[in-house]
Amino acid sequence: MLILLPPSESKTGRARGRRLDAARLSFPELGATRAQVADALAGVSSRADAAEVLGVSPNLADDVARNTRLWTAPTLPAAQVYTGVLYDALDYPTLDAAAKRRANRWLVVVSALYGAVRPTDAIVPYRLSMAVNLPGVGPLASAWKPELGRVLPQAAASGVVVDCRSSTYAAAWVPQDALADRWVQVRVPGATHMAKHTRGLVARHLCQVGRDVRRVPQLVEVLQDAFEVSLSEPSRAGGPWVLDATARR
């Protein structure tokens, strides 16, 4: 199984620790593009118009400045770097040992800087959205799409792709061919403000139950004890299944 998560805008760092060792990250095939994006981001972030180019508030000047220290700043596991509503609901630190091992295999965060990382990858906090047209690289979703298309199908293997990404990050990779038949987007009906929370709960539940689902309809069996779920078949050839999920109180 492959569970795709978006990154969070808020990220946690620390004052001391090891520097980034890109060669030790998951998906080493992404190394060249990671280096290109990191160097371009560092260069842009040192400019006076950095906030405008990156599409962030001028009040986030400290976050933008942190982008200039990507190769020297201390790292943290991705599971600690990414914070916010979805990651609070996932609550990775409290998973039991077996569920955590599954999370380390199944969870992949799609990142504008790193392309794709797993929970245990030691990364540096950054400020960059997949929606950015980064000088020297171009639109990031377009830059990452062929790269992710080479590594994520292998990560999915013969399992289902459970897509909890936002539309901004979904643009960076779309499952193709036979894998599209095993692609399901998790939707939270009528509760936009709860979407991130519910997707985090879905990811956590799947890791806890531990069933490596191979067919999309089987997800209903796995989730129905904790969620009200309904499943819709793809509306077009090559499109995703849609799983509507609402957490049971």
PAZATOR-481569 format. One record per residue (C-alpha): residue in one letter; z, x negated, y. Coordinates in Angstrom, 2 decimals, always signed. Layout:
// residues N
{"A",{Z,X,Y}}
...
//
This chain:
// residues 249
{"M",{+0.00,+0.00,+0.00}}
{"L",{-0.63,-1.05,+3.58}}
{"I",{+1.43,+0.53,+6.38}}
{"L",{-0.04,-0.24,+9.80}}
{"L",{+2.30,-0.22,+12.80}}
{"P",{+1.66,-0.68,+16.51}}
{"P",{+3.62,-3.32,+18.41}}
{"S",{+6.20,-2.29,+20.97}}
{"E",{+5.89,-2.86,+24.69}}
{"S",{+9.51,-4.01,+24.78}}
{"K",{+10.18,-7.23,+22.93}}
{"T",{+13.29,-9.29,+22.27}}
{"G",{+13.46,-13.06,+22.72}}
{"R",{+16.12,-15.72,+22.50}}
{"A",{+17.06,-18.87,+24.37}}
{"R",{+16.91,-21.36,+21.49}}
{"G",{+14.97,-21.74,+18.30}}
{"R",{+11.91,-23.20,+16.68}}
{"R",{+8.56,-23.19,+18.43}}
{"L",{+5.60,-21.21,+17.20}}
{"D",{+3.94,-22.67,+14.10}}
{"A",{+0.74,-20.66,+13.92}}
{"A",{-0.21,-22.23,+10.61}}
{"R",{+2.75,-20.52,+8.92}}
{"L",{+1.93,-16.98,+10.06}}
{"S",{+0.55,-14.42,+7.63}}
{"F",{-3.24,-14.10,+7.61}}
{"P",{-4.01,-17.74,+8.47}}
{"E",{-7.69,-16.79,+8.61}}
{"L",{-6.93,-15.37,+12.07}}
{"G",{-5.81,-18.76,+13.39}}
{"A",{-8.86,-19.60,+15.49}}
{"T",{-8.86,-16.24,+17.28}}
{"R",{-5.09,-16.38,+17.76}}
{"A",{-5.43,-19.75,+19.48}}
{"Q",{-8.30,-18.54,+21.66}}
{"V",{-6.38,-15.43,+22.76}}
{"A",{-3.14,-17.37,+23.33}}
{"D",{-4.83,-20.01,+25.48}}
{"A",{-6.70,-17.38,+27.49}}
{"L",{-3.54,-15.32,+27.97}}
{"A",{-1.56,-18.34,+29.14}}
{"G",{-4.26,-19.18,+31.65}}
{"V",{-4.53,-15.66,+33.03}}
{"S",{-0.75,-15.29,+33.22}}
{"S",{-0.49,-18.24,+35.61}}
{"R",{-2.80,-16.56,+38.13}}
{"A",{-1.66,-14.65,+41.19}}
{"D",{-3.49,-11.52,+39.98}}
{"A",{-2.09,-11.75,+36.43}}
{"A",{-0.31,-8.38,+36.50}}
{"E",{-3.47,-6.63,+37.67}}
{"V",{-5.65,-8.29,+35.02}}
{"L",{-3.15,-7.49,+32.28}}
{"G",{-2.66,-3.92,+33.50}}
{"V",{+1.10,-4.14,+33.95}}
{"S",{+3.50,-3.43,+36.79}}
{"P",{+4.20,-6.27,+39.24}}
{"N",{+7.85,-5.66,+38.36}}
{"L",{+7.14,-7.28,+34.98}}
{"A",{+6.49,-10.69,+36.52}}
{"D",{+9.08,-12.33,+34.25}}
{"D",{+7.39,-10.94,+31.14}}
{"V",{+4.01,-12.15,+32.37}}
{"A",{+5.42,-15.60,+33.16}}
{"R",{+6.71,-15.79,+29.58}}
{"N",{+3.06,-15.68,+28.47}}
{"T",{+2.58,-19.17,+29.91}}
{"R",{+5.09,-20.60,+27.41}}
{"L",{+3.66,-19.25,+24.17}}
{"W",{+3.50,-22.67,+22.49}}
{"T",{+6.96,-23.83,+23.58}}
{"A",{+9.19,-20.71,+23.63}}
{"P",{+11.63,-20.04,+20.75}}
{"T",{+10.43,-17.75,+17.98}}
{"L",{+12.04,-14.82,+16.21}}
{"P",{+10.94,-12.85,+13.13}}
{"A",{+8.56,-10.08,+14.15}}
{"A",{+11.05,-7.53,+12.79}}
{"Q",{+13.42,-8.65,+15.57}}
{"V",{+10.87,-9.21,+18.32}}
{"Y",{+9.49,-5.66,+18.24}}
{"T",{+11.95,-3.06,+19.49}}
{"G",{+11.87,+0.49,+20.82}}
{"V",{+11.75,+4.00,+19.36}}
{"L",{+9.56,+3.36,+16.30}}
{"Y",{+11.41,+0.19,+15.32}}
{"D",{+14.80,+1.81,+15.87}}
{"A",{+13.77,+4.54,+13.41}}
{"L",{+12.41,+1.99,+10.94}}
{"D",{+15.76,+0.16,+11.21}}
{"Y",{+14.49,-2.79,+9.19}}
{"P",{+17.82,-4.71,+9.15}}
{"T",{+19.58,-1.91,+7.23}}
{"L",{+17.00,-1.61,+4.44}}
{"D",{+18.40,-2.62,+1.08}}
{"A",{+17.07,-5.78,-0.55}}
{"A",{+14.38,-4.06,-2.64}}
{"A",{+13.16,-1.92,+0.26}}
{"K",{+13.08,-4.98,+2.52}}
{"R",{+10.92,-6.87,+0.02}}
{"R",{+8.51,-3.96,-0.04}}
{"A",{+8.53,-3.80,+3.77}}
{"N",{+7.66,-7.49,+3.91}}
{"R",{+4.62,-6.83,+1.71}}
{"W",{+3.49,-3.45,+3.02}}
{"L",{+4.24,-3.42,+6.76}}
{"V",{+1.71,-5.01,+9.09}}
{"V",{+1.96,-4.90,+12.87}}
{"V",{-1.41,-4.96,+14.63}}
{"S",{-1.00,-7.18,+17.68}}
{"A",{-3.18,-7.97,+20.69}}
{"L",{-2.03,-11.60,+20.58}}
{"Y",{-1.58,-12.34,+16.88}}
{"G",{-4.05,-9.88,+15.36}}
{"A",{-1.77,-8.91,+12.49}}
{"V",{+1.72,-10.04,+11.49}}
{"R",{+4.29,-9.17,+8.87}}
{"P",{+8.02,-8.54,+9.55}}
{"T",{+9.10,-12.05,+8.55}}
{"D",{+6.52,-13.92,+10.66}}
{"A",{+8.19,-16.06,+13.34}}
{"I",{+6.48,-15.17,+16.63}}
{"V",{+7.01,-15.56,+20.36}}
{"P",{+7.55,-12.47,+22.56}}
{"Y",{+4.59,-11.74,+24.83}}
{"R",{+3.13,-9.15,+27.18}}
{"L",{-0.41,-8.11,+26.24}}
{"S",{-2.03,-4.82,+25.30}}
{"M",{-4.99,-4.31,+22.99}}
{"A",{-6.59,-2.33,+25.84}}
{"V",{-6.97,-5.46,+28.00}}
{"N",{-10.34,-7.08,+28.77}}
{"L",{-9.05,-10.64,+28.65}}
{"P",{-11.02,-13.21,+30.67}}
{"G",{-12.46,-15.80,+28.33}}
{"V",{-12.20,-13.47,+25.33}}
{"G",{-13.42,-10.01,+26.38}}
{"P",{-12.13,-6.61,+25.24}}
{"L",{-9.42,-7.45,+22.74}}
{"A",{-10.06,-4.54,+20.37}}
{"S",{-13.66,-5.73,+20.01}}
{"A",{-12.60,-9.35,+19.57}}
{"W",{-10.14,-8.51,+16.79}}
{"K",{-12.21,-5.91,+14.93}}
{"P",{-14.34,-8.28,+12.81}}
{"E",{-11.39,-10.60,+12.21}}
{"L",{-9.09,-7.82,+11.00}}
{"G",{-11.96,-6.44,+8.96}}
{"R",{-11.85,-9.61,+6.91}}
{"V",{-8.12,-9.68,+6.14}}
{"L",{-6.71,-6.15,+6.18}}
{"P",{-8.83,-4.76,+3.30}}
{"Q",{-7.43,-7.56,+1.14}}
{"A",{-3.91,-6.66,+2.27}}
{"A",{-4.49,-3.03,+1.30}}
{"A",{-5.82,-4.04,-2.13}}
{"S",{-6.07,-0.82,-4.18}}
{"G",{-3.38,+1.06,-2.28}}
{"V",{-3.40,+3.68,+0.46}}
{"V",{-3.66,+2.66,+4.13}}
{"V",{-0.93,+4.56,+6.00}}
{"D",{-1.91,+4.33,+9.66}}
{"C",{+0.96,+4.72,+12.13}}
{"R",{-0.86,+2.99,+15.00}}
{"S",{-1.52,+4.44,+18.43}}
{"S",{-5.17,+5.01,+19.40}}
{"T",{-5.21,+1.80,+21.46}}
{"Y",{-4.44,-0.30,+18.39}}
{"A",{-6.40,+1.85,+15.95}}
{"A",{-9.51,+0.76,+17.86}}
{"A",{-9.03,-2.81,+16.61}}
{"W",{-9.79,-1.97,+12.97}}
{"V",{-11.21,+1.02,+11.12}}
{"P",{-11.21,+1.04,+7.29}}
{"Q",{-14.73,+1.06,+5.94}}
{"D",{-16.60,+2.09,+2.80}}
{"A",{-14.41,+2.88,-0.23}}
{"L",{-11.24,+1.97,+1.66}}
{"A",{-11.89,+4.82,+4.11}}
{"D",{-11.24,+7.24,+1.23}}
{"R",{-7.67,+5.86,+1.06}}
{"W",{-7.02,+5.88,+4.82}}
{"V",{-4.55,+8.40,+6.26}}
{"Q",{-3.37,+8.74,+9.85}}
{"V",{+0.18,+9.96,+10.38}}
{"R",{+0.35,+12.67,+13.04}}
{"V",{+3.40,+14.43,+14.45}}
{"P",{+2.40,+17.97,+15.48}}
{"G",{+3.77,+19.52,+18.65}}
{"A",{+6.18,+16.71,+19.47}}
{"T",{+4.45,+13.88,+21.27}}
{"H",{+7.74,+12.40,+22.42}}
{"M",{+8.90,+12.26,+18.79}}
{"A",{+5.73,+10.71,+17.36}}
{"K",{+6.95,+7.10,+17.42}}
{"H",{+10.33,+8.06,+15.98}}
{"T",{+8.82,+10.06,+13.13}}
{"R",{+6.29,+7.35,+12.25}}
{"G",{+9.13,+4.86,+12.05}}
{"L",{+11.00,+7.20,+9.70}}
{"V",{+7.89,+7.63,+7.54}}
{"A",{+7.44,+3.87,+7.23}}
{"R",{+11.12,+3.44,+6.33}}
{"H",{+11.03,+6.23,+3.74}}
{"L",{+7.97,+4.80,+2.01}}
{"C",{+9.63,+1.39,+1.74}}
{"Q",{+12.82,+2.94,+0.41}}
{"V",{+11.13,+5.11,-2.22}}
{"G",{+9.00,+2.17,-3.31}}
{"R",{+6.08,+4.00,-4.89}}
{"D",{+2.84,+2.07,-4.38}}
{"V",{+0.60,+5.05,-3.70}}
{"R",{-3.05,+4.69,-4.72}}
{"R",{-4.38,+8.13,-3.69}}
{"V",{-3.75,+9.86,-0.37}}
{"P",{-2.65,+13.25,-1.83}}
{"Q",{+0.18,+11.46,-3.65}}
{"L",{+1.81,+10.76,-0.29}}
{"V",{+2.78,+14.42,-0.05}}
{"E",{+4.85,+14.05,-3.23}}
{"V",{+6.59,+10.96,-1.87}}
{"L",{+7.38,+12.36,+1.57}}
{"Q",{+8.06,+16.07,+1.02}}
{"D",{+11.76,+15.66,+0.22}}
{"A",{+12.44,+14.17,+3.68}}
{"F",{+9.62,+15.64,+5.79}}
{"E",{+7.72,+18.84,+6.26}}
{"V",{+4.19,+17.64,+5.52}}
{"S",{+0.68,+18.98,+5.39}}
{"L",{-2.45,+17.03,+4.55}}
{"S",{-5.97,+17.58,+5.90}}
{"E",{-9.08,+16.07,+4.38}}
{"P",{-11.35,+13.92,+6.56}}
{"S",{-13.34,+15.96,+9.08}}
{"R",{-16.31,+13.60,+8.77}}
{"A",{-17.64,+11.03,+6.35}}
{"G",{-15.74,+7.78,+6.71}}
{"G",{-12.99,+9.41,+8.77}}
{"P",{-9.29,+9.42,+7.95}}
{"W",{-7.19,+11.95,+6.14}}
{"V",{-4.57,+13.37,+8.51}}
{"L",{-0.96,+13.77,+7.42}}
{"D",{+1.14,+15.99,+9.69}}
{"A",{+4.80,+15.07,+9.30}}
{"T",{+7.99,+16.48,+10.77}}
{"A",{+11.35,+15.03,+9.78}}
{"R",{+13.69,+17.49,+8.12}}
{"R",{+17.00,+17.83,+9.92}}
//
